[in-house]
Amino acid sequence: MFKVFFLSELKYRFKQPMVYIFLLLVSLLIFGGVADDSIQIGGSIGNVYRNSPYSITQFTTVMTIFGLLMATAFFNGAALKDYSNGFNEILFSSPISKRGFYFGRF
């Protein structure tokens, strides 16, 4: 059941523009944060402290927060799609485990 939900969600998501917008946004943020000194995501500006553990941790933390916001947008769309199409009654009446459903959708 996991495979069916997972493949159908992949097909649906790759047709949506949100995937490509988020990919472009993250790519520009990472490229700008690494290549340009005027865009500061880490802790320091300049080549001396750019690879310090503190700067790398801050960079990773900021990008993780952006990733969590994007994952929430994807999962919210998947959950709302079931309710708007009236498919939630069928899902709740069939023998599907919560784990298989949520991980397949997410």
URRA-V202069 format. One record per residue. N is the residue number from 1. OMEGA is omega as a letter, one per 20 degrees, with the letter a starting at -180 (none if undefined). D_FIRST is the distance of its C-alpha to the first C-alpha in Angstrom with 1 decimal. Layout:
n = [N,N]
omega = [OMEGA,OMEGA]
d_first = [D_FIRST,D_FIRST]
//
This chain:
n = [1,2,3,4,5,6,7,8,9,10,11,12,13,14,15,16,17,18,19,20,21,22,23,24,25,26,27,28,29,30,31,32,33,34,35,36,37,38,39,40,41,42,43,44,45,46,47,48,49,50,51,52,53,54,55,56,57,58,59,60,61,62,63,64,65,66,67,68,69,70,71,72,73,74,75,76,77,78,79,80,81,82,83,84,85,86,87,88,89,90,91,92,93,94,95,96,97,98,99,100,101,102,103,104,105,106]
omega = [r,a,a,r,a,a,r,r,r,r,a,a,a,r,a,a,a,r,a,r,r,r,r,a,r,r,r,r,a,r,r,a,a,a,a,r,a,r,a,r,r,a,a,r,a,a,a,a,a,a,r,a,r,r,r,r,r,r,r,r,r,r,r,r,r,r,r,r,r,r,r,r,r,a,r,r,r,a,a,r,r,a,a,r,a,a,a,r,r,a,a,r,a,a,r,r,r,a,r,a,a,r,r,r,a,none]
d_first = [0.0,3.8,5.5,5.3,6.4,8.6,10.2,11.0,12.5,14.4,15.9,16.8,18.3,20.4,22.1,23.3,26.6,25.7,24.1,27.3,29.6,28.1,28.2,31.8,32.7,31.5,33.1,36.4,36.4,35.9,38.4,40.9,40.6,41.2,43.7,45.9,48.1,48.2,44.5,44.2,40.8,41.9,44.9,47.8,49.1,50.7,49.9,51.2,48.6,45.6,44.0,44.8,42.2,42.8,42.3,39.1,37.7,38.7,37.2,33.9,33.9,34.6,32.0,29.4,30.4,30.0,26.5,25.6,27.0,25.0,21.7,22.6,23.3,19.9,18.0,20.5,20.0,16.2,16.9,19.9,18.3,16.3,19.6,21.8,20.0,19.8,16.0,16.1,17.3,14.5,11.9,14.3,14.9,11.5,10.2,7.7,8.9,10.9,10.2,6.5,7.6,10.8,10.3,7.8,10.6,13.4]
//
